[in-house]
Amino acid sequence: MTNRATIQTNNAPMAIGTYSQAIKVNNTVYLSGQIPLDPSVMQLVDTDIENQICQVLENLQAVCYAAGGDLNCLVKLNVFLTNLDNFALVNKAMEKYFAKPYPARAAIGVAALPMDAAVEMDGIMVI
């Protein structure tokens, strides 16, 4: 039997649909996608892609903390970008937020994201 729990924190944006910020099953946490919303006002931080990337990572980090881990516990990270030319900026930000070894990762170009965000990330964490 699995031990399943919903992870919820006010330090990350509230879900804007029918999903949870994360679900913990035993020692694995499945984090829903985060876009660059400021959780205090539920608005995009701004249109600057670097600021958006950092806000997404801050939001993911808040959910990781609420689940009892941190970004360095992520084993898989998915990055969704509306412009794959911004991928180098994701790498630059990841060097600030993560320690080696970095998580496994996929980068996917998409036509659009919720609320006109330029970036979204989700992940899997093991704690």
Secondary structure by P-SEA (a helix, b strand, c coil): ccbbbbbbbccccccccccccccccccbbbbcccccccccccccccccaaaaaaaaaaaaaaaaaaaccccccccbbbbbbccccaaaaaaaaaaaccccccccbbbbbbccccccccccccccccc
